[in-house]
Amino acid sequence: MFIFESPSTSEFRQRFDEKLQKMFSSIGIKEGTIWIEVFYDGKDYYFNEAGYRYGGSVSIYPIDYLYGINQMAADIHYALTGESKIYGYTSLIDASKERRYVIVFTDFISIPGR
């Protein structure tokens, strides 16, 4: 599991890590890319959406950039050999080029006249 850190990470993991691991194990997931979207209002957590695939925002790049994990290579290796190998592959991102990654969160906006 790859986590974009938040101030609530420790609390969230204490409350849900074991339950999530049991859930994934119970449906036979052994390896792969799983993402979970959770909202937090300062008191409660609300599970909104989850996927057993790469994220729609080309998440392979921030995972590679932030954690040094080439998900595609690891997934192909696992599919062909049945062996887990998360680390040790060449990055998908050219190290000689300047890298920037930004995620922008906004509220829904209303455009007058639309």
N, CA, C and O atoms as a Tinker XYZ file with bonds, in Angstrom:
   456  protein
     1  N      0.847000   -1.163000    0.000000    73     2
     2  CA     0.000000    0.000000    0.000000    64     1     3
     3  C      0.889000    1.221000    0.000000    63     2     4     5
     4  O      1.848000    1.272000    0.770000    81     3
     5  N      0.614000    2.191000   -0.820000    73     3     6
     6  CA     1.358000    3.436000   -0.880000    64     5     7
     7  C      0.470000    4.533000   -0.331000    63     6     8     9
     8  O     -0.682000    4.665000   -0.746000    81     7
     9  N      0.982000    5.312000    0.585000    73     7    10
    10  CA     0.160000    6.314000    1.261000    64     9    11
    11  C      0.753000    7.688000    1.054000    63    10    12    13
    12  O      1.931000    7.907000    1.340000    81    11
    13  N     -0.054000    8.626000    0.557000    73    11    14
    14  CA     0.348000   10.019000    0.539000    64    13    15
    15  C      0.039000   10.534000    1.936000    63    14    16    17
    16  O     -1.121000   10.669000    2.326000    81    15
    17  N      1.092000   10.817000    2.671000    73    15    18
    18  CA     0.968000   11.094000    4.103000    64    17    19
    19  C      0.009000   12.241000    4.415000    63    18    20    21
    20  O     -0.118000   13.205000    3.659000    81    19
    21  N     -0.640000   12.101000    5.526000    73    19    22
    22  CA    -1.524000   13.121000    6.055000    64    21    23
    23  C     -1.286000   13.191000    7.555000    63    22    24    25
    24  O     -0.732000   12.255000    8.131000    81    23
    25  N     -1.691000   14.275000    8.198000    73    23    26
    26  CA    -1.522000   14.358000    9.659000    64    25    27
    27  C     -2.284000   13.258000   10.403000    63    26    28    29
    28  O     -1.987000   12.977000   11.564000    81    27
    29  N     -3.246000   12.645000    9.752000    73    27    30
    30  CA    -4.083000   11.622000   10.385000    64    29    31
    31  C     -3.623000   10.200000   10.080000    63    30    32    33
    32  O     -4.309000    9.248000   10.451000    81    31
    33  N     -2.485000   10.031000    9.417000    73    31    34
    34  CA    -2.038000    8.709000    8.989000    64    33    35
    35  C     -1.923000    7.727000   10.146000    63    34    36    37
    36  O     -2.424000    6.607000   10.049000    81    35
    37  N     -1.276000    8.120000   11.233000    73    35    38
    38  CA    -1.090000    7.195000   12.361000    64    37    39
    39  C     -2.419000    6.741000   12.945000    63    38    40    41
    40  O     -2.619000    5.551000   13.185000    81    39
    41  N     -3.318000    7.672000   13.172000    73    39    42
    42  CA    -4.627000    7.325000   13.727000    64    41    43
    43  C     -5.398000    6.420000   12.774000    63    42    44    45
    44  O     -5.988000    5.424000   13.195000    81    43
    45  N     -5.391000    6.767000   11.494000    73    43    46
    46  CA    -6.093000    5.967000   10.497000    64    45    47
    47  C     -5.555000    4.539000   10.485000    63    46    48    49
    48  O     -6.326000    3.580000   10.497000    81    47
    49  N     -4.228000    4.403000   10.462000    73    47    50
    50  CA    -3.625000    3.068000   10.395000    64    49    51
    51  C     -3.921000    2.256000   11.651000    63    50    52    53
    52  O     -4.131000    1.046000   11.566000    81    51
    53  N     -3.939000    2.895000   12.806000    73    51    54
    54  CA    -4.274000    2.179000   14.044000    64    53    55
    55  C     -5.693000    1.640000   13.976000    63    54    56    57
    56  O     -5.967000    0.524000   14.418000    81    55
    57  N     -6.585000    2.435000   13.423000    73    55    58
    58  CA    -7.988000    2.034000   13.380000    64    57    59
    59  C     -8.310000    1.034000   12.266000    63    58    60    61
    60  O     -9.179000    0.180000   12.440000    81    59
    61  N     -7.623000    1.129000   11.130000    73    59    62
    62  CA    -8.080000    0.386000    9.953000    64    61    63
    63  C     -7.088000   -0.571000    9.303000    63    62    64    65
    64  O     -7.508000   -1.409000    8.505000    81    63
    65  N     -5.803000   -0.491000    9.600000    73    63    66
    66  CA    -4.827000   -1.351000    8.911000    64    65    67
    67  C     -5.190000   -2.831000    8.980000    63    66    68    69
    68  O     -5.268000   -3.500000    7.950000    81    67
    69  N     -5.409000   -3.334000   10.169000    73    67    70
    70  CA    -5.689000   -4.764000   10.325000    64    69    71
    71  C     -6.979000   -5.156000    9.600000    63    70    72    73
    72  O     -7.045000   -6.214000    8.974000    81    71
    73  N     -7.988000   -4.315000    9.682000    73    71    74
    74  CA    -9.260000   -4.608000    9.015000    64    73    75
    75  C     -9.095000   -4.618000    7.494000    63    74    76    77
    76  O     -9.646000   -5.483000    6.813000    81    75
    77  N     -8.344000   -3.662000    6.968000    73    75    78
    78  CA    -8.119000   -3.616000    5.526000    64    77    79
    79  C     -7.305000   -4.817000    5.059000    63    78    80    81
    80  O     -7.598000   -5.400000    4.016000    81    79
    81  N     -6.285000   -5.188000    5.828000    73    79    82
    82  CA    -5.488000   -6.358000    5.466000    64    81    83
    83  C     -6.350000   -7.619000    5.439000    63    82    84    85
    84  O     -6.223000   -8.437000    4.527000    81    83
    85  N     -7.217000   -7.779000    6.422000    73    83    86
    86  CA    -8.111000   -8.945000    6.453000    64    85    87
    87  C     -9.067000   -8.934000    5.262000    63    86    88    89
    88  O     -9.335000   -9.977000    4.665000    81    87
    89  N     -9.577000   -7.758000    4.922000    73    87    90
    90  CA   -10.502000   -7.648000    3.800000    64    89    91
    91  C     -9.808000   -8.069000    2.497000    63    90    92    93
    92  O    -10.347000   -8.875000    1.738000    81    91
    93  N     -8.608000   -7.520000    2.239000    73    91    94
    94  CA    -7.906000   -7.859000    1.008000    64    93    95
    95  C     -7.539000   -9.335000    0.983000    63    94    96    97
    96  O     -7.665000   -9.989000   -0.053000    81    95
    97  N     -7.093000   -9.856000    2.099000    73    95    98
    98  CA    -6.728000  -11.265000    2.187000    64    97    99
    99  C     -7.939000  -12.166000    1.951000    63    98   100   101
   100  O     -7.827000  -13.199000    1.291000    81    99
   101  N     -9.090000  -11.779000    2.488000    73    99   102
   102  CA   -10.292000  -12.609000    2.373000    64   101   103
   103  C    -10.781000  -12.755000    0.934000    63   102   104   105
   104  O    -11.486000  -13.714000    0.616000    81   103
   105  N    -10.416000  -11.817000    0.063000    73   103   106
   106  CA   -10.831000  -11.927000   -1.339000    64   105   107
   107  C     -9.680000  -12.384000   -2.237000    63   106   108   109
   108  O     -9.777000  -12.347000   -3.463000    81   107
   109  N     -8.586000  -12.816000   -1.596000    73   107   110
   110  CA    -7.503000  -13.453000   -2.331000    64   109   111
   111  C     -6.468000  -12.531000   -2.934000    63   110   112   113
   112  O     -5.652000  -12.981000   -3.739000    81   111
   113  N     -6.468000  -11.255000   -2.578000    73   111   114
   114  CA    -5.467000  -10.339000   -3.120000    64   113   115
   115  C     -4.132000  -10.592000   -2.427000    63   114   116   117
   116  O     -4.037000  -10.564000   -1.200000    81   115
   117  N     -3.099000  -10.839000   -3.240000    73   115   118
   118  CA    -1.760000  -11.079000   -2.703000    64   117   119
   119  C     -0.806000   -9.950000   -3.071000    63   118   120   121
   120  O      0.104000   -9.638000   -2.302000    81   119
   121  N     -0.997000   -9.342000   -4.218000    73   119   122
   122  CA    -0.107000   -8.279000   -4.670000    64   121   123
   123  C     -0.839000   -7.473000   -5.727000    63   122   124   125
   124  O     -1.710000   -7.990000   -6.427000    81   123
   125  N     -0.480000   -6.214000   -5.836000    73   123   126
   126  CA    -1.072000   -5.353000   -6.848000    64   125   127
   127  C     -1.253000   -3.962000   -6.313000    63   126   128   129
   128  O     -0.879000   -3.658000   -5.180000    81   127
   129  N     -1.825000   -3.123000   -7.133000    73   127   130
   130  CA    -2.022000   -1.725000   -6.790000    64   129   131
   131  C     -3.451000   -1.512000   -6.302000    63   130   132   133
   132  O     -4.420000   -1.758000   -7.021000    81   131
   133  N     -3.549000   -1.057000   -5.083000    73   131   134
   134  CA    -4.856000   -0.762000   -4.483000    64   133   135
   135  C     -4.831000    0.678000   -4.009000    63   134   136   137
   136  O     -3.881000    1.104000   -3.352000    81   135
   137  N     -5.855000    1.416000   -4.336000    73   135   138
   138  CA    -5.965000    2.761000   -3.793000    64   137   139
   139  C     -7.309000    2.898000   -3.096000    63   138   140   141
   140  O     -8.301000    2.284000   -3.487000    81   139
   141  N     -7.315000    3.711000   -2.064000    73   139   142
   142  CA    -8.533000    3.942000   -1.286000    64   141   143
   143  C     -8.680000    5.443000   -1.073000    63   142   144   145
   144  O     -7.741000    6.116000   -0.650000    81   143
   145  N     -9.845000    5.949000   -1.365000    73   143   146
   146  CA   -10.129000    7.369000   -1.130000    64   145   147
   147  C    -10.975000    7.472000    0.135000    63   146   148   149
   148  O    -12.061000    6.900000    0.220000    81   147
   149  N    -10.462000    8.208000    1.109000    73   147   150
   150  CA   -11.116000    8.341000    2.401000    64   149   151
   151  C    -11.194000    9.818000    2.750000    63   150   152   153
   152  O    -10.216000   10.551000    2.601000    81   151
   153  N    -12.344000   10.249000    3.210000    73   151   154
   154  CA   -12.513000   11.619000    3.687000    64   153   155
   155  C    -12.501000   11.608000    5.208000    63   154   156   157
   156  O    -12.944000   10.650000    5.840000    81   155
   157  N    -11.992000   12.677000    5.779000    73   155   158
   158  CA   -11.889000   12.804000    7.237000    64   157   159
   159  C    -12.391000   14.177000    7.622000    63   158   160   161
   160  O    -11.924000   15.185000    7.093000    81   159
   161  N    -13.352000   14.222000    8.549000    73   159   162
   162  CA   -13.924000   15.507000    8.953000    64   161   163
   163  C    -13.371000   16.009000   10.288000    63   162   164   165
   164  O    -13.945000   16.910000   10.899000    81   163
   165  N    -12.263000   15.431000   10.735000    73   163   166
   166  CA   -11.683000   15.807000   12.014000    64   165   167
   167  C    -12.132000   14.893000   13.136000    63   166   168   169
   168  O    -11.592000   14.943000   14.241000    81   167
   169  N    -13.130000   14.049000   12.850000    73   167   170
   170  CA   -13.660000   13.129000   13.853000    64   169   171
   171  C    -13.855000   11.730000   13.278000    63   170   172   173
   172  O    -13.419000   10.744000   13.872000    81   171
   173  N    -14.507000   11.647000   12.129000    73   171   174
   174  CA   -14.839000   10.364000   11.517000    64   173   175
   175  C    -14.201000   10.236000   10.134000    63   174   176   177
   176  O    -13.920000   11.227000    9.459000    81   175
   177  N    -13.980000    8.975000    9.736000    73   175   178
   178  CA   -13.451000    8.653000    8.412000    64   177   179
   179  C    -14.596000    8.124000    7.559000    63   178   180   181
   180  O    -15.439000    7.364000    8.034000    81   179
   181  N    -14.616000    8.535000    6.292000    73   179   182
   182  CA   -15.664000    8.111000    5.365000    64   181   183
   183  C    -14.987000    7.501000    4.132000    63   182   184   185
   184  O    -14.343000    8.204000    3.354000    81   183
   185  N    -15.144000    6.191000    3.970000    73   183   186
   186  CA   -14.577000    5.510000    2.810000    64   185   187
   187  C    -15.463000    5.825000    1.618000    63   186   188   189
   188  O    -16.647000    5.488000    1.609000    81   187
   189  N    -14.894000    6.464000    0.625000    73   187   190
   190  CA   -15.659000    6.912000   -0.522000    64   189   191
   191  C    -15.533000    5.968000   -1.715000    63   190   192   193
   192  O    -16.528000    5.635000   -2.358000    81   191
   193  N    -14.302000    5.539000   -2.007000    73   191   194
   194  CA   -14.084000    4.798000   -3.243000    64   193   195
   195  C    -12.783000    4.018000   -3.115000    63   194   196   197
   196  O    -11.882000    4.415000   -2.378000    81   195
   197  N    -12.694000    2.921000   -3.828000    73   195   198
   198  CA   -11.461000    2.130000   -3.841000    64   197   199
   199  C    -11.288000    1.504000   -5.213000    63   198   200   201
   200  O    -12.258000    1.329000   -5.951000    81   199
   201  N    -10.061000    1.171000   -5.548000    73   199   202
   202  CA    -9.794000    0.525000   -6.824000    64   201   203
   203  C     -8.627000   -0.431000   -6.718000    63   202   204   205
   204  O     -7.672000   -0.190000   -5.980000    81   203
   205  N     -8.713000   -1.517000   -7.463000    73   203   206
   206  CA    -7.623000   -2.489000   -7.554000    64   205   207
   207  C     -7.026000   -2.326000   -8.945000    63   206   208   209
   208  O     -7.162000   -3.188000   -9.814000    81   207
   209  N     -6.367000   -1.199000   -9.122000    73   207   210
   210  CA    -5.788000   -0.804000  -10.413000    64   209   211
   211  C     -4.972000    0.456000  -10.177000    63   210   212   213
   212  O     -4.991000    1.026000   -9.086000    81   211
   213  N     -4.247000    0.889000  -11.219000    73   211   214
   214  CA    -3.555000    2.173000  -11.122000    64   213   215
   215  C     -4.606000    3.277000  -11.068000    63   214   216   217
   216  O     -5.679000    3.151000  -11.659000    81   215
   217  N     -4.297000    4.342000  -10.369000    73   215   218
   218  CA    -5.220000    5.473000  -10.287000    64   217   219
   219  C     -5.369000    6.163000  -11.631000    63   218   220   221
   220  O     -4.479000    6.100000  -12.478000    81   219
   221  N     -6.485000    6.811000  -11.812000    73   219   222
   222  CA    -6.769000    7.487000  -13.071000    64   221   223
   223  C     -5.903000    8.703000  -13.343000    63   222   224   225
   224  O     -5.892000    9.212000  -14.464000    81   223
   225  N     -5.183000    9.176000  -12.348000    73   223   226
   226  CA    -4.343000   10.358000  -12.530000    64   225   227
   227  C     -2.896000    9.973000  -12.842000    63   226   228   229
   228  O     -1.967000   10.687000  -12.467000    81   227
   229  N     -2.709000    8.846000  -13.525000    73   227   230
   230  CA    -1.396000    8.317000  -13.860000    64   229   231
   231  C     -0.546000    8.210000  -12.584000    63   230   232   233
   232  O      0.578000    8.709000  -12.523000    81   231
   233  N     -1.103000    7.562000  -11.593000    73   231   234
   234  CA    -0.465000    7.459000  -10.283000    64   233   235
   235  C      0.855000    6.707000  -10.307000    63   234   236   237
   236  O      1.611000    6.760000   -9.338000    81   235
   237  N      1.144000    6.008000  -11.398000    73   235   238
   238  CA     2.433000    5.317000  -11.467000    64   237   239
   239  C      3.589000    6.305000  -11.350000    63   238   240   241
   240  O      4.649000    5.952000  -10.834000    81   239
   241  N      3.405000    7.525000  -11.817000    73   239   242
   242  CA     4.492000    8.504000  -11.770000    64   241   243
   243  C      4.750000    9.055000  -10.369000    63   242   244   245
   244  O      5.907000    9.074000   -9.949000    81   243
   245  N      3.735000    9.507000   -9.617000    73   243   246
   246  CA     4.063000    9.971000   -8.259000    64   245   247
   247  C      4.575000    8.849000   -7.355000    63   246   248   249
   248  O      5.403000    9.096000   -6.478000    81   247
   249  N      4.098000    7.631000   -7.553000    73   247   250
   250  CA     4.599000    6.512000   -6.746000    64   249   251
   251  C      6.077000    6.300000   -7.046000    63   250   252   253
   252  O      6.882000    6.099000   -6.137000    81   251
   253  N      6.425000    6.346000   -8.321000    73   251   254
   254  CA     7.822000    6.222000   -8.718000    64   253   255
   255  C      8.631000    7.401000   -8.170000    63   254   256   257
   256  O      9.706000    7.213000   -7.599000    81   255
   257  N      8.116000    8.593000   -8.345000    73   255   258
   258  CA     8.822000    9.812000   -7.933000    64   257   259
   259  C      8.998000    9.887000   -6.415000    63   258   260   261
   260  O     10.097000   10.164000   -5.936000    81   259
   261  N      7.936000    9.646000   -5.662000    73   259   262
   262  CA     7.976000    9.811000   -4.206000    64   261   263
   263  C      8.557000    8.610000   -3.472000    63   262   264   265
   264  O      9.184000    8.779000   -2.427000    81   263
   265  N      8.365000    7.400000   -3.996000    73   263   266
   266  CA     8.771000    6.195000   -3.277000    64   265   267
   267  C      9.812000    5.350000   -4.003000    63   266   268   269
   268  O     10.336000    4.397000   -3.427000    81   267
   269  N     10.122000    5.685000   -5.267000    73   267   270
   270  CA    11.099000    4.919000   -6.022000    64   269   271
   271  C     10.632000    3.529000   -6.391000    63   270   272   273
   272  O     11.448000    2.615000   -6.515000    81   271
   273  N      9.323000    3.352000   -6.570000    73   271   274
   274  CA     8.766000    2.042000   -6.905000    64   273   275
   275  C      8.181000    2.082000   -8.316000    63   274   276   277
   276  O      7.283000    2.876000   -8.598000    81   275
   277  N      8.685000    1.234000   -9.190000    73   275   278
   278  CA     8.177000    1.104000  -10.547000    64   277   279
   279  C      7.071000    0.048000  -10.507000    63   278   280   281
   280  O      7.340000   -1.145000  -10.642000    81   279
   281  N      5.836000    0.491000  -10.321000    73   279   282
   282  CA     4.706000   -0.424000  -10.170000    64   281   283
   283  C      4.524000   -1.333000  -11.379000    63   282   284   285
   284  O      4.243000   -2.522000  -11.229000    81   283
   285  N      4.682000   -0.783000  -12.565000    73   283   286
   286  CA     4.465000   -1.592000  -13.767000    64   285   287
   287  C      5.444000   -2.758000  -13.823000    63   286   288   289
   288  O      5.042000   -3.897000  -14.062000    81   287
   289  N      6.716000   -2.481000  -13.604000    73   287   290
   290  CA     7.717000   -3.544000  -13.643000    64   289   291
   291  C      7.442000   -4.583000  -12.557000    63   290   292   293
   292  O      7.545000   -5.784000  -12.805000    81   291
   293  N      7.092000   -4.123000  -11.357000    73   291   294
   294  CA     6.799000   -5.051000  -10.258000    64   293   295
   295  C      5.579000   -5.912000  -10.577000    63   294   296   297
   296  O      5.580000   -7.112000  -10.303000    81   295
   297  N      4.544000   -5.312000  -11.151000    73   295   298
   298  CA     3.335000   -6.068000  -11.499000    64   297   299
   299  C      3.602000   -7.090000  -12.607000    63   298   300   301
   300  O      3.117000   -8.220000  -12.543000    81   299
   301  N      4.365000   -6.696000  -13.608000    73   299   302
   302  CA     4.692000   -7.622000  -14.698000    64   301   303
   303  C      5.535000   -8.773000  -14.156000    63   302   304   305
   304  O      5.297000   -9.932000  -14.495000    81   303
   305  N      6.513000   -8.458000  -13.321000    73   303   306
   306  CA     7.355000   -9.498000  -12.726000    64   305   307
   307  C      6.506000  -10.493000  -11.923000    63   306   308   309
   308  O      6.681000  -11.705000  -12.050000    81   307
   309  N      5.589000   -9.977000  -11.101000    73   307   310
   310  CA     4.735000  -10.849000  -10.297000    64   309   311
   311  C      3.837000  -11.711000  -11.192000    63   310   312   313
   312  O      3.664000  -12.903000  -10.938000    81   311
   313  N      3.269000  -11.104000  -12.235000    73   311   314
   314  CA     2.382000  -11.844000  -13.141000    64   313   315
   315  C      3.117000  -12.984000  -13.847000    63   314   316   317
   316  O      2.540000  -14.047000  -14.074000    81   315
   317  N      4.370000  -12.769000  -14.191000    73   315   318
   318  CA     5.133000  -13.781000  -14.937000    64   317   319
   319  C      5.793000  -14.832000  -14.054000    63   318   320   321
   320  O      5.983000  -15.973000  -14.475000    81   319
   321  N      6.145000  -14.444000  -12.820000    73   319   322
   322  CA     6.925000  -15.361000  -11.981000    64   321   323
   323  C      6.228000  -15.789000  -10.697000    63   322   324   325
   324  O      6.580000  -16.811000  -10.108000    81   323
   325  N      5.233000  -15.004000  -10.258000    73   323   326
   326  CA     4.594000  -15.278000   -8.970000    64   325   327
   327  C      5.426000  -14.813000   -7.790000    63   326   328   329
   328  O      5.052000  -15.041000   -6.639000    81   327
   329  N      6.561000  -14.159000   -8.064000    73   327   330
   330  CA     7.432000  -13.647000   -7.015000    64   329   331
   331  C      7.242000  -12.141000   -6.864000    63   330   332   333
   332  O      7.135000  -11.410000   -7.849000    81   331
   333  N      7.201000  -11.697000   -5.614000    73   331   334
   334  CA     7.076000  -10.271000   -5.341000    64   333   335
   335  C      8.434000   -9.597000   -5.465000    63   334   336   337
   336  O      9.429000  -10.071000   -4.917000    81   335
   337  N      8.462000   -8.494000   -6.186000    73   335   338
   338  CA     9.675000   -7.702000   -6.284000    64   337   339
   339  C      9.272000   -6.247000   -6.495000    63   338   340   341
   340  O      9.165000   -5.777000   -7.628000    81   339
   341  N      9.052000   -5.546000   -5.393000    73   339   342
   342  CA     8.590000   -4.164000   -5.474000    64   341   343
   343  C      9.736000   -3.212000   -5.808000    63   342   344   345
   344  O      9.566000   -2.307000   -6.625000    81   343
   345  N     10.886000   -3.403000   -5.194000    73   343   346
   346  CA    12.020000   -2.497000   -5.399000    64   345   347
   347  C     13.037000   -3.094000   -6.359000    63   346   348   349
   348  O     13.056000   -4.304000   -6.585000    81   347
   349  N     13.889000   -2.232000   -6.926000    73   347   350
   350  CA    15.019000   -2.710000   -7.702000    64   349   351
   351  C     14.909000   -2.541000   -9.204000    63   350   352   353
   352  O     15.797000   -2.988000   -9.929000    81   351
   353  N     13.859000   -1.917000   -9.694000    73   351   354
   354  CA    13.712000   -1.699000  -11.119000    64   353   355
   355  C     14.106000   -0.273000  -11.480000    63   354   356   357
   356  O     14.088000    0.624000  -10.637000    81   355
   357  N     14.455000   -0.083000  -12.725000    73   355   358
   358  CA    14.785000    1.252000  -13.222000    64   357   359
   359  C     13.546000    2.136000  -13.172000    63   358   360   361
   360  O     12.438000    1.691000  -13.473000    81   359
   361  N     13.747000    3.385000  -12.792000    73   359   362
   362  CA    12.653000    4.350000  -12.709000    64   361   363
   363  C     12.039000    4.590000  -14.080000    63   362   364   365
   364  O     12.717000    4.500000  -15.103000    81   363
   365  N     10.763000    4.893000  -14.085000    73   363   366
   366  CA    10.071000    5.284000  -15.321000    64   365   367
   367  C     10.375000    6.736000  -15.669000    63   366   368   369
   368  O     10.112000    7.175000  -16.788000    81   367
   369  N     10.928000    7.483000  -14.715000    73   367   370
   370  CA    11.149000    8.917000  -14.869000    64   369   371
   371  C     12.626000    9.167000  -15.172000    63   370   372   373
   372  O     13.502000    8.698000  -14.444000    81   371
   373  N     12.894000    9.892000  -16.229000    73   371   374
   374  CA    14.261000   10.218000  -16.625000    64   373   375
   375  C     14.910000   11.063000  -15.533000    63   374   376   377
   376  O     14.484000   12.192000  -15.288000    81   375
   377  N     15.923000   10.530000  -14.886000    73   375   378
   378  CA    16.583000   11.200000  -13.762000    64   377   379
   379  C     17.298000   12.477000  -14.186000    63   378   380   381
   380  O     17.567000   13.328000  -13.339000    81   379
   381  N     17.612000   12.635000  -15.454000    73   379   382
   382  CA    18.333000   13.824000  -15.904000    64   381   383
   383  C     17.407000   15.026000  -16.093000    63   382   384   385
   384  O     17.879000   16.152000  -16.252000    81   383
   385  N     16.118000   14.798000  -16.077000    73   383   386
   386  CA    15.162000   15.897000  -16.268000    64   385   387
   387  C     14.637000   16.403000  -14.928000    63   386   388   389
   388  O     14.514000   15.642000  -13.968000    81   387
   389  N     14.332000   17.689000  -14.877000    73   387   390
   390  CA    13.739000   18.268000  -13.670000    64   389   391
   391  C     12.373000   17.641000  -13.451000    63   390   392   393
   392  O     11.599000   17.477000  -14.394000    81   391
   393  N     12.076000   17.291000  -12.200000    73   391   394
   394  CA    10.804000   16.632000  -11.900000    64   393   395
   395  C      9.981000   17.493000  -10.959000    63   394   396   397
   396  O     10.494000   18.066000   -9.998000    81   395
   397  N      8.712000   17.567000  -11.254000    73   395   398
   398  CA     7.757000   18.240000  -10.367000    64   397   399
   399  C      6.474000   17.436000  -10.386000    63   398   400   401
   400  O      6.062000   16.907000  -11.418000    81   399
   401  N      5.858000   17.357000   -9.230000    73   399   402
   402  CA     4.570000   16.680000   -9.159000    64   401   403
   403  C      3.673000   17.485000   -8.241000    63   402   404   405
   404  O      4.061000   17.814000   -7.120000    81   403
   405  N      2.482000   17.801000   -8.706000    73   403   406
   406  CA     1.553000   18.628000   -7.939000    64   405   407
   407  C      0.167000   18.004000   -8.000000    63   406   408   409
   408  O     -0.291000   17.583000   -9.062000    81   407
   409  N     -0.485000   17.950000   -6.870000    73   407   410
   410  CA    -1.890000   17.562000   -6.814000    64   409   411
   411  C     -2.651000   18.779000   -6.312000    63   410   412   413
   412  O     -2.293000   19.359000   -5.287000    81   411
   413  N     -3.686000   19.164000   -7.021000    73   411   414
   414  CA    -4.470000   20.333000   -6.645000    64   413   415
   415  C     -5.871000   19.870000   -6.279000    63   414   416   417
   416  O     -6.542000   19.209000   -7.072000    81   415
   417  N     -6.305000   20.217000   -5.085000    73   415   418
   418  CA    -7.656000   19.899000   -4.632000    64   417   419
   419  C     -8.467000   21.189000   -4.604000    63   418   420   421
   420  O     -8.015000   22.206000   -4.077000    81   419
   421  N     -9.652000   21.140000   -5.166000    73   419   422
   422  CA   -10.503000   22.327000   -5.185000    64   421   423
   423  C    -11.915000   21.939000   -4.799000    63   422   424   425
   424  O    -12.301000   20.772000   -4.873000    81   423
   425  N    -12.672000   22.930000   -4.388000    73   423   426
   426  CA   -14.107000   22.737000   -4.196000    64   425   427
   427  C    -14.776000   22.876000   -5.553000    63   426   428   429
   428  O    -14.195000   23.429000   -6.487000    81   427
   429  N    -15.979000   22.379000   -5.655000    73   427   430
   430  CA   -16.717000   22.609000   -6.898000    64   429   431
   431  C    -16.999000   24.098000   -6.993000    63   430   432   433
   432  O    -17.295000   24.760000   -5.998000    81   431
   433  N    -16.900000   24.605000   -8.206000    73   431   434
   434  CA   -17.144000   26.038000   -8.404000    64   433   435
   435  C    -18.349000   26.220000   -9.308000    63   434   436   437
   436  O    -18.696000   25.342000  -10.098000    81   435
   437  N    -18.965000   27.351000   -9.179000    73   435   438
   438  CA   -20.090000   27.693000  -10.014000    64   437   439
   439  C    -19.642000   28.808000  -10.946000    63   438   440   441
   440  O    -19.087000   29.813000  -10.503000    81   439
   441  N    -19.887000   28.623000  -12.245000    73   439   442
   442  CA   -19.504000   29.628000  -13.217000    64   441   443
   443  C    -20.771000   30.347000  -13.651000    63   442   444   445
   444  O    -21.673000   29.729000  -14.217000    81   443
   445  N    -20.846000   31.662000  -13.389000    73   443   446
   446  CA   -22.058000   32.418000  -13.761000    64   445   447
   447  C    -22.348000   32.292000  -15.259000    63   446   448   449
   448  O    -21.443000   32.362000  -16.091000    81   447
   449  N    -23.607000   32.109000  -15.576000    73   447   450
   450  CA   -24.020000   32.021000  -16.961000    64   449   451
   451  C    -23.905000   30.621000  -17.546000    63   450   452   453
   452  O    -24.172000   30.436000  -18.734000    81   451
   453  N    -23.526000   29.658000  -16.770000    73   451   454
   454  CA   -23.381000   28.288000  -17.286000    64   453   455
   455  C    -24.458000   27.398000  -16.747000    63   454   456
   456  O    -24.498000   26.211000  -17.070000    81   455
